[in-house]
Amino acid sequence: MNESLSKAQAGGVWERFLEFSSGSAELVQSSEILAEWTKSPELHLKEGSRAKYRIEWKERERLANSASQRLRMLRDWQRAELVRLAWRNFALPISAETAGRSWTELAEFTLETELKLALEKAPEMDRGKSEGFTLLALGKLGAGDLNFYSDLDLIFFHGEGDDEGSSMRLARSLVGDLDAPGGERIYRVDLRLRPEGDRGALVPVRSALEDYYEAYGEVWERCAWIRGRRVGGSEEEAYEFFQTLQSFIYPRGISPSALGELFQQKGRAEEELIADADRDREMKRGRGGLREVEFPVLGLQLLHGARQPTLQTYDLRKAIRNLENLRILSPEEAETLRGGYDFWRRLEDFLQMRQIRQTHLLPDTNEGMDRLARAMGKGTGGDLEKEMEGWRLRVRKVYDSIFGELQPQKISGFDGLSQVKWEDSKAAQLAWKTLEPNEGVHATARTKENFQRWQPLLVGELAKCARPDLALAGLSHFVGVYGARSLLYESLCASPKAMDLLVKLFESSASMGASLVARPELFEAVAQAELDTPRTVSFHRKALVLPQGQEEAMDASRLYVRGEELRIAIRSLLGLGKIEDFQKELTALAEISLEWAWNFAGRPNWAWIGLGKLGGSALSFGSDLDLLVVGEGEKEVQRAVQFLTEERASGSLFKVDFRLRPYAEGALAVPVKRYGEYYEKEAQGWEVQALCRARFLGGSEKEGEQFWPAVEKSWLRWGKEKGFSTEIRAMRERIATERVEAGTEERSYKTARGGLLDVEFAAQAWQMREGFRDCRTGEVLQAMKKDFPKEAGVLIDGLNLWSKTEWWIRLGEGRSTSLLLKAGRDLEWLAIRCGEVGGEELMKRVQETFKQVHAAYEKVLR
């Protein structure tokens, strides 16, 4: 571009410029800077830049002795530069894009300089207390495309470590200097785009700003933040803010109909903000005007931005180009939007340059239109109006083609609950009402729209449930405590798998559901976690290092365990492994808890030995930890037990059971030598049998590794005793007789003949006879195949069914229980989880398994 005019040429053009822009002419009369420039206007046609401005400003600020003097100097210099850029736009064939960049450079430098002045003027008590203060721009400044006399749309926030009062005073000083009343104004500052508008906090803490948008942000706010960027203050805080806000600005799974909200906003602007007499004169909000270029582009960025990173730009022209490259816009549509935008922006600049004031209304006289047309090189006012009408028609056509199918959906009543087979339809209706957006402060259009989309999806999931009443009741409580309903509904619409999982969780487990209602944030944390891989003790050891303080350590461990329990439950509900995998994961969680407890007790000279399901890596939800303690330090054991069992806000870690220790009473910590003596001389057969699952779990390695050598001889000897099998059979028969209540035989999957205990006793009897050392029942049964191939196969099938049955029942109830669920919806649910068509089919399988397992047990124990 030729950026020079001869002195003679410049003189004539300068006169025409002052004749056109009466506002500039007035400033020339009152500004010493402009008065100097007017002597040689041809020398002031160079493009401005922030680097150039900084050099100029350094020379000027040396002449000022105080911050207030520098502020007056900044005000005078900015006005002069504003006129100089207007003169440059008038005199040279500058593109709308170049012009917008120039106005933006000037505003950014002015903001940068004024922020420094505001910090310099801050009272001593505020110094260093606003390190995280951040200045963000939206609108045209955020887009890097200001026009001649744009407002500055600004939003402030402060960091977590900043003083709120200091940050507030800094923001007020900044705004007061920029937007001073009367003739002292540098820029108009618009703060109404912040949360809650004029009622919202002027300088919220960053986390509060993030929470607001995540929970309550509307579609128009998403679009506003497409143009958001930092223009001052902390770069680090701004980076973290935009990282957090990314999923809000560019959400996945947003419905195209949600863009109807933009359509509504545009319609309201036309109906409410433009007088009938001014409709043809309004070039911003009117038919085919600037808004009808901007809204479709922003809407398409919002709709496709999450999947197309090239659309994640605040630059509207770049967004149009990328929409064309992605074939979302046709070349013709892109050319129309690009050309229309440049035309209206250029017209806006010249319109506001006339009197240096903000306006979007065209002149209402032929003379005024002629002057505007000549200044823009458009011939007469009639020629300009003809060109305007052409752009109105072309832009409106593209606008209608994009928004035509995006009319806002009306929120209407929903009558889909009849699709679900409720046990109590009235209670279901009441629970459903609690899900509907109420008339609270934040029952926004976004919330209603998302709920409208969510309803049929939720009903579809509930219709699949065997226990829909339980699922809906749990979901109702969860939504009630979640807080941000719009965010929740939107997330569940975008992620059907998450909604399916949430429904399954509440249908499956009242206890897990209650934990989730108590801490609803756990669901999002777990649902977003990696779910495919089982977690081990090593993983947990790295994932959580407990705080030093006693209270903090107890709370942190419980919160972690609750989250991991939920994760294990979710993995099992999704079928991401076998039941034995989930049992091992739950066991690993117990083992790390024991390790924490030992560390909490001061790493004393004793070790944990696990028995029962803990030793066999087969824990299920609600299982106690069967434990022995090897070594000395009773006081420390009590401290470790307190860590495990103390009830706090998040419950306890695990319940513990020490009844398998010698005599089932007395001290918990027993020296290894005493264990050797006890099992050699005093223990009963069933106590020695319990050692089949004895396993060193943690604590002092020295003590723990000595335990099995001390008791192994007793265990091996007992398996060779002549009356060994007879004693096991007698004990098993006593359990079947004494622990099975009359009338519950068909449901006692654990203790009835043919139940889980038959499987375990058969495995333990065989391994003790053979001296086969393995704590896991499944592995023992695999080894048993060499002697009892048919019976081992039957026992393995039985173990699989009973383990699966126990897992789901205990997941549902959150406690130890040995009875199958009663006939009805609960049994139907259990049947589905166990892979059967219905409750009747499950009970047939149960009875057949009882029969086959008991026969196999008898054969092995014979």
DOMILO-270685 format. One line per 10 residues: number of its first residue (from 1); for each residue y, z, x of C-alpha. Coordinates in steps of 0.05 Angstrom, whole numbers. Layout:
<sites>
NUM) Y:Z:X; ...
</sites>
This chain:
<sites>
1) 0:0:0; 69:-17:26; 105:50:26; 173:24:50; 235:-6:19; 296:-30:55; 357:14:51; 391:-35:4; 329:-42:-40; 319:33:-42
11) 391:46:-62; 385:3:-124; 317:30:-144; 342:102:-132; 399:91:-181; 352:63:-234; 306:123:-222; 362:173:-234; 384:134:-296; 313:137:-323
21) 299:210:-304; 358:250:-328; 321:314:-308; 316:290:-236; 389:271:-236; 407:342:-257; 365:372:-200; 397:325:-150; 465:354:-168; 442:426:-157
31) 394:420:-98; 418:419:-26; 351:390:-5; 356:332:-54; 429:321:-39; 409:309:33; 351:264:14; 394:221:-33; 433:195:27; 371:157:51
41) 320:154:-6; 279:101:30; 259:153:81; 224:197:29; 170:151:2; 113:178:44; 53:211:10; 53:287:13; -6:328:39; -21:401:47
51) -21:394:123; 47:362:121; 72:415:73; 49:471:119; 87:442:177; 150:435:136; 143:504:106; 136:538:174; 203:509:194; 236:531:130
61) 208:602:124; 236:620:192; 304:617:159; 286:672:109; 287:747:125; 247:773:66; 192:755:17; 243:748:-39; 284:699:2; 221:660:18
71) 204:658:-56; 273:628:-73; 264:578:-16; 194:560:-42; 222:549:-112; 278:503:-87; 231:465:-41; 178:455:-95; 229:426:-144; 255:379:-92
81) 185:356:-74; 169:346:-148; 228:300:-154; 211:265:-89; 141:250:-114; 169:226:-180; 216:180:-142; 157:154:-101; 117:140:-165; 177:104:-195
91) 192:61:-134; 122:41:-111; 60:12:-146; 21:77:-141; -45:85:-179; -55:140:-229; -109:170:-184; -63:172:-123; -7:202:-165; -53:256:-193
101) -76:274:-123; -4:281:-100; 16:328:-157; -48:369:-143; -33:375:-68; 36:402:-84; 10:452:-134; -46:477:-89; 1:487:-30; 50:523:-75
111) -5:569:-101; -30:582:-31; 40:600:-7; 57:642:-67; -7:682:-61; 12:700:10; 81:721:-13; 51:763:-69; 6:798:-19; 65:808:28
121) 106:840:-28; 48:885:-51; 63:960:-46; 33:997:12; -17:1033:-33; -48:965:-53; -57:937:17; -129:918:33; -154:936:-36; -161:865:-64
131) -204:830:-12; -247:798:-66; -189:775:-109; -203:703:-128; -161:649:-161; -197:595:-201; -168:533:-234; -191:497:-297; -161:438:-333; -124:384:-294
141) -114:428:-233; -188:444:-231; -202:370:-237; -156:356:-178; -116:309:-223; -51:341:-244; 3:300:-277; 77:306:-263; 92:369:-304; 24:399:-320
151) 12:472:-335; -33:508:-287; -96:534:-323; -116:595:-282; -168:650:-284; -171:710:-238; -226:759:-221; -236:814:-169; -296:835:-128; -340:896:-141
161) -309:934:-83; -236:919:-102; -188:967:-136; -177:944:-207; -105:967:-209; -87:933:-143; -118:868:-166; -81:872:-232; -14:882:-198; -27:825:-150
171) -43:777:-208; 19:799:-246; 63:789:-185; 33:719:-174; 42:697:-246; 111:729:-251; 136:691:-190; 106:624:-213; 124:628:-286; 190:666:-283
181) 234:659:-345; 293:612:-350; 311:570:-291; 268:610:-242; 202:579:-263; 161:541:-211; 101:524:-256; 80:542:-325; 17:585:-320; -33:584:-377
191) -82:642:-376; -111:631:-446; -176:600:-422; -201:667:-397; -253:705:-438; -223:731:-504; -159:692:-490; -96:734:-490; -137:795:-512; -182:792:-451
201) -174:828:-385; -125:792:-339; -167:807:-277; -239:825:-295; -291:844:-243; -333:783:-224; -397:811:-255; -362:821:-322; -338:749:-322; -409:725:-306
211) -439:769:-361; -390:743:-412; -406:670:-401; -480:682:-397; -480:720:-462; -424:692:-505; -397:628:-473; -385:571:-522; -397:497:-513; -322:484:-501
221) -323:537:-446; -381:502:-412; -341:439:-412; -279:475:-387; -318:502:-327; -343:432:-309; -272:426:-282; -272:495:-251; -260:507:-177; -230:557:-129
231) -156:546:-111; -142:612:-76; -169:680:-55; -240:697:-32; -283:637:-15; -346:680:-14; -334:711:-82; -319:642:-111; -383:614:-82; -425:670:-112
241) -390:662:-179; -404:588:-185; -476:598:-162; -486:647:-219; -449:603:-269; -487:540:-252; -540:548:-306; -486:563:-358; -444:502:-341; -503:455:-337
251) -557:485:-382; -627:457:-387; -651:437:-455; -584:437:-491; -588:400:-557; -545:337:-565; -524:365:-632; -492:423:-595; -439:373:-573; -417:370:-645
261) -376:431:-627; -334:386:-582; -328:337:-639; -303:393:-684; -253:416:-632; -225:346:-625; -221:339:-701; -184:406:-708; -135:384:-654; -118:321:-694
271) -113:357:-760; -77:421:-740; -37:406:-678; -8:338:-694; 43:330:-749; 32:269:-794; 98:239:-771; 77:244:-698; 6:215:-701; 25:148:-673
281) 70:179:-620; 18:230:-593; -15:200:-532; -59:259:-513; -94:284:-576; -85:224:-621; -130:166:-637; -159:134:-575; -116:179:-530; -131:220:-468
291) -176:271:-504; -220:215:-530; -231:193:-458; -243:263:-431; -288:292:-486; -344:240:-483; -347:245:-407; -349:321:-407; -400:320:-463; -446:273:-426
301) -438:314:-362; -458:376:-402; -517:340:-434; -546:309:-371; -517:350:-314; -576:398:-305; -623:340:-291; -574:294:-255; -538:331:-198; -490:272:-187
311) -458:289:-253; -441:359:-229; -370:341:-208; -301:364:-230; -274:294:-216; -272:255:-282; -268:186:-249; -327:202:-205; -365:227:-266; -352:161:-302
321) -377:122:-242; -440:163:-237; -454:159:-312; -450:84:-304; -496:85:-243; -547:126:-283; -540:76:-341; -519:131:-388; -456:91:-398; -456:15:-401
331) -411:-22:-352; -366:-41:-410; -360:31:-435; -347:57:-365; -293:5:-353; -259:23:-419; -260:98:-404; -236:87:-332; -181:39:-352; -159:80:-412
341) -156:144:-371; -113:112:-317; -67:80:-369; -55:144:-408; -46:187:-345; 5:139:-317; 42:138:-383; 39:214:-386; 71:220:-317; 129:173:-334
351) 139:205:-402; 147:274:-370; 188:248:-311; 245:229:-359; 270:299:-372; 223:341:-327; 189:375:-385; 120:376:-415; 111:328:-473; 59:281:-500
361) 102:249:-553; 128:178:-542; 202:164:-553; 220:156:-626; 273:102:-614; 268:30:-592; 317:44:-535; 274:101:-510; 211:59:-512; 246:2:-475
371) 268:49:-420; 198:77:-413; 168:7:-412; 217:-19:-359; 204:42:-315; 129:28:-317; 139:-47:-306; 113:-64:-376; 170:-108:-401; 197:-84:-469
381) 179:-26:-512; 143:-74:-559; 100:-98:-501; 82:-26:-483; 64:-9:-555; 19:-70:-559; -17:-48:-496; -23:23:-522; -54:-1:-587; -105:-42:-548
391) -126:19:-509; -129:62:-572; -177:13:-605; -222:5:-544; -225:79:-527; -238:99:-599; -295:50:-603; -329:81:-542; -314:151:-568; -347:136:-634
401) -407:104:-601; -420:169:-561; -401:221:-613; -422:183:-675; -492:212:-674; -470:281:-650; -440:307:-714; -445:383:-717; -504:410:-755; -487:456:-812
411) -518:525:-812; -560:528:-875; -612:574:-904; -683:570:-875; -744:572:-919; -801:565:-869; -830:635:-872; -880:613:-925; -916:574:-870; -940:640:-840
421) -997:682:-869; -963:750:-871; -998:815:-885; -934:843:-914; -886:787:-933; -830:834:-955; -830:870:-888; -831:802:-853; -769:780:-892; -732:843:-872
431) -752:834:-799; -730:762:-801; -662:783:-827; -651:825:-765; -658:762:-722; -603:724:-759; -533:724:-728; -492:776:-764; -417:779:-773; -405:817:-708
441) -352:801:-658; -395:751:-621; -431:717:-679; -403:651:-653; -416:580:-671; -459:575:-609; -502:634:-632; -511:604:-702; -526:535:-675; -579:562:-627
451) -610:605:-681; -613:545:-727; -651:507:-673; -696:566:-657; -720:583:-728; -771:527:-738; -797:535:-666; -808:609:-677; -843:599:-744; -888:549:-711
461) -910:601:-660; -918:656:-711; -961:611:-754; -1011:607:-696; -1017:683:-692; -1074:725:-719; -1025:783:-725; -958:751:-741; -930:815:-772; -940:853:-707
471) -910:796:-667; -848:790:-711; -836:865:-714; -838:870:-638; -794:809:-630; -744:839:-679; -738:902:-638; -732:862:-574; -676:819:-601; -640:881:-627
481) -635:911:-557; -628:846:-517; -553:841:-529; -535:768:-518; -569:734:-576; -539:666:-564; -565:666:-493; -634:689:-515; -640:638:-571; -615:582:-526
491) -663:602:-470; -723:604:-517; -705:537:-547; -700:507:-477; -766:540:-455; -820:537:-510; -870:568:-460; -826:630:-454; -822:636:-530; -897:626:-537
501) -908:680:-485; -860:729:-518; -894:720:-585; -963:729:-553; -940:791:-517; -915:826:-579; -976:804:-619; -1023:829:-565; -995:894:-541; -955:946:-578
511) -951:989:-515; -928:932:-470; -879:910:-524; -850:980:-527; -840:979:-452; -805:912:-458; -760:936:-513; -741:996:-469; -722:949:-412; -712:878:-441
521) -685:852:-375; -756:857:-347; -779:797:-388; -730:748:-357; -744:775:-287; -820:769:-296; -818:703:-334; -778:672:-277; -824:700:-224; -881:662:-192
531) -940:673:-238; -996:630:-209; -1014:674:-149; -1048:742:-153; -1011:797:-117; -1044:843:-67; -1029:910:-35; -998:873:24; -951:836:-22; -928:900:-56
541) -918:934:10; -868:880:30; -837:872:-38; -814:944:-48; -792:994:4; -778:1059:-33; -710:1093:-26; -708:1157:15; -686:1203:-41; -739:1236:-84
551) -708:1219:-151; -691:1148:-130; -761:1137:-102; -795:1160:-166; -750:1117:-210; -755:1055:-166; -831:1059:-162; -838:1065:-237; -791:1008:-252; -829:964:-203
561) -897:982:-232; -873:969:-303; -850:900:-283; -915:885:-246; -956:910:-305; -918:863:-349; -929:806:-300; -1004:820:-299; -1006:821:-375; -969:755:-378
571) -1016:724:-327; -1075:744:-369; -1043:720:-434; -1031:652:-401; -1103:650:-376; -1082:643:-303; -1147:672:-277; -1209:710:-295; -1210:781:-322; -1238:806:-256
581) -1176:776:-222; -1130:815:-266; -1171:879:-256; -1163:870:-181; -1088:860:-189; -1081:923:-230; -1124:960:-179; -1078:935:-123; -1019:963:-161; -1054:1031:-165
591) -1070:1028:-90; -998:1015:-70; -977:1073:-116; -1026:1118:-79; -997:1095:-13; -926:1110:-37; -950:1179:-61; -981:1194:7; -917:1173:42; -877:1213:-8
601) -919:1275:10; -901:1267:84; -961:1226:107; -1006:1287:111; -1074:1292:145; -1117:1272:86; -1141:1208:53; -1152:1180:-17; -1223:1161:-38; -1229:1121:-102
611) -1287:1126:-150; -1303:1094:-217; -1263:1033:-238; -1212:1047:-184; -1264:1045:-129; -1297:985:-161; -1231:946:-165; -1240:941:-240; -1181:979:-270; -1155:959:-339
621) -1092:982:-374; -1094:1057:-391; -1148:1073:-340; -1144:1139:-303; -1152:1140:-227; -1216:1175:-208; -1200:1206:-140; -1226:1249:-84; -1182:1275:-28; -1213:1281:41
631) -1178:1327:90; -1132:1387:88; -1063:1400:58; -1066:1425:-13; -991:1431:-20; -981:1359:0; -1035:1335:-49; -998:1370:-105; -934:1336:-84; -968:1268:-83
641) -998:1281:-152; -929:1299:-178; -903:1232:-152; -958:1195:-190; -959:1233:-255; -889:1260:-269; -862:1232:-334; -793:1200:-326; -752:1151:-365; -800:1095:-346
651) -862:1138:-356; -911:1159:-302; -944:1114:-250; -1017:1131:-265; -1057:1188:-293; -1106:1218:-243; -1174:1250:-251; -1204:1295:-198; -1264:1319:-239; -1314:1284:-192
661) -1295:1330:-134; -1345:1385:-115; -1357:1432:-173; -1301:1395:-211; -1255:1453:-196; -1219:1488:-139; -1178:1457:-85; -1163:1382:-90; -1162:1372:-14; -1232:1382:14
671) -1251:1374:88; -1300:1317:103; -1351:1366:131; -1353:1403:64; -1365:1337:27; -1425:1323:72; -1454:1391:59; -1442:1388:-16; -1475:1320:-27; -1533:1340:20
681) -1550:1406:-13; -1515:1418:-79; -1494:1354:-115; -1530:1332:-177; -1559:1262:-183; -1502:1234:-226; -1451:1259:-174; -1488:1222:-118; -1493:1161:-164; -1417:1161:-171
691) -1413:1148:-96; -1436:1076:-110; -1363:1061:-122; -1333:1107:-69; -1281:1070:-28; -1228:1091:22; -1161:1070:-8; -1107:1097:37; -1076:1156:71; -1101:1182:138
701) -1148:1129:168; -1182:1181:211; -1201:1224:151; -1216:1165:105; -1263:1129:154; -1304:1192:163; -1320:1201:89; -1375:1149:79; -1414:1166:143; -1413:1239:120
711) -1445:1224:52; -1484:1160:65; -1550:1195:83; -1548:1234:18; -1535:1171:-22; -1591:1132:13; -1640:1190:6; -1626:1200:-67; -1642:1127:-81; -1711:1136:-51
721) -1727:1199:-91; -1789:1193:-135; -1755:1217:-198; -1690:1179:-185; -1698:1126:-240; -1722:1178:-290; -1660:1220:-279; -1614:1161:-287; -1648:1140:-351; -1644:1211:-378
731) -1570:1216:-363; -1556:1148:-394; -1594:1167:-456; -1554:1231:-464; -1490:1191:-461; -1515:1142:-514; -1536:1200:-559; -1479:1248:-549; -1418:1204:-538; -1429:1153:-593
741) -1404:1178:-660; -1445:1165:-721; -1424:1100:-755; -1392:1071:-692; -1455:1045:-658; -1438:972:-670; -1368:981:-642; -1383:1026:-581; -1382:969:-530; -1382:1018:-472
751) -1428:1076:-488; -1477:1048:-539; -1545:1023:-516; -1535:954:-486; -1462:968:-473; -1421:969:-409; -1454:1032:-382; -1523:998:-386; -1496:943:-341; -1465:992:-292
761) -1525:1040:-290; -1573:982:-279; -1531:956:-221; -1524:1025:-189; -1597:1042:-197; -1618:978:-163; -1567:983:-106; -1586:1056:-92; -1660:1038:-89; -1645:980:-42
771) -1591:1015:-2; -1544:958:-19; -1473:980:-6; -1419:947:-49; -1369:980:-96; -1361:920:-142; -1410:915:-200; -1406:840:-203; -1425:832:-130; -1483:880:-138
781) -1510:840:-197; -1505:775:-157; -1547:807:-101; -1596:834:-153; -1615:762:-172; -1665:760:-114; -1708:813:-149; -1689:804:-222; -1661:734:-231; -1666:733:-308
791) -1643:804:-319; -1586:799:-269; -1561:737:-306; -1562:774:-372; -1526:834:-341; -1473:789:-311; -1460:757:-379; -1457:826:-409; -1408:850:-355; -1363:790:-369
801) -1361:802:-444; -1352:877:-440; -1298:871:-385; -1261:819:-427; -1267:861:-489; -1243:923:-454; -1185:886:-420; -1156:860:-485; -1167:924:-525; -1134:967:-472
811) -1078:917:-461; -1064:921:-536; -1067:996:-542; -1044:1017:-473; -1096:1072:-469; -1169:1085:-452; -1214:1071:-512; -1287:1051:-519; -1290:1022:-589; -1283:951:-613
821) -1226:938:-662; -1242:945:-735; -1254:885:-780; -1191:851:-803; -1133:818:-768; -1141:861:-706; -1213:839:-697; -1193:766:-710; -1141:772:-655; -1192:802:-607
831) -1242:747:-623; -1191:693:-605; -1174:728:-539; -1249:732:-524; -1259:658:-537; -1292:663:-606; -1272:627:-670; -1266:691:-711; -1285:764:-719; -1353:749:-751
841) -1373:705:-693; -1351:757:-642; -1392:812:-675; -1454:768:-675; -1444:757:-601; -1433:831:-591; -1497:850:-626; -1537:798:-588; -1508:822:-522; -1525:895:-539
851) -1597:874:-550; -1604:830:-488; -1568:877:-440; -1609:938:-461; -1673:899:-451; -1650:878:-381; -1630:949:-366; -1699:975:-386; -1733:924:-342; -1691:942:-280
861) -1699:1017:-290; -1774:1013:-303
</sites>
